[in-house]
Amino acid sequence: MGWRFHEDDRFVERSLTAALQAGDWPRRVKGVVRLQGGRSLAIDRVDDELFVRDSAHRRASRIEMIGTNEEDPIGVERIEDRPLATLAGAAS
């Protein structure tokens, strides 16, 4: 389960990392996102630890959540309600 964003959408790094560090998330979240300013990041959240590094990825951003219903306190039906879905906007 996850999101795929339009290739023109860009994230604000500080807002993205703050959203990924806050609240309950499935046990594993990973993805590649394009940032405002042209950089791209690979993100990997395992349990409560967030790892972020630069990436050469230049296509559409994507974020995936990995876990079973037993492991995932959010539940599949609530994934789309995560605030992360509102952090991307068209490049200016």
N, C-alpha and C positions, 0 to 999 in steps of 0.2 A: 504494500500500500504506500502511496506517496503522491508527490506532485511533480508535474513537468510544466515548466514555465515557457512562455513565448521567448524566442531568441532575442527580442528587444528588451525584455525585462531585466532590470539590474537591481541588485541588493545593496543596502547600506551595511557595510561590514559590522559596525558596532551594534546596530539593531538586530542583525541576524544572530551574532554570537550571544547577545543578551537573551534573545528569545530561546535559543537552544540550551542555554544554561539554566533557565528558569522553568519551574513547573515539572509536571510528570510527563515523561516521554516514554515511548517503548524502550525496551532494553538497548536497542541499537538503532541509530539514525545515521545515514550516510548520504553523501551527495557531492555534486560539483555545481558551484554557482558562479555566475558572472556578477561582478561588482560594478558600481558606479565608478567611473574612472578607468575602466578597461581591464582591470585585473580579474583573475578567476581564482577561486579557492576550492580545495578539496576539504570536505568536512566529514568527521567521523566521531560520533558520540557513542560511547560504550558505557553502559550504566550511567554514572554521574560524571564521567570524564569527557571533555570535549577536546578533540585534536583538530587543528586547522593548519593547512599548509598551502602555499601557492601551487597553482596548477596551470598547465599549458592548455587546458580545455577551453575551446572558444565557441562551442555550440550552445544550444538551449540549456538552461539550468534544470537540474532535477534533484529531488530530495526523496529518499526512500526510508521507510520505517520497517524494521524487521522484528518480528516477534510473534508468538502465538497468542491467542486470546487469554490463555492462562498467565502468560508473561506480561501482557500489555494491559496496564491498569486503565488506559484511556478507552479501549474498546474501538473496534473498527468503525462503528457508526459515528464516533466523535472526532475522528481524524481530521475531517474537513473543517472542523470548528477551531483548529489550532491557530493562534495568532500569526504563525509563520506565513500562512497563506496570504497575508495582507502586506508583507514586507517588501515585495517586489513591485517595481513600477517601470514604466517605459523609459528608456534612455532619453536623456535630454540633449 
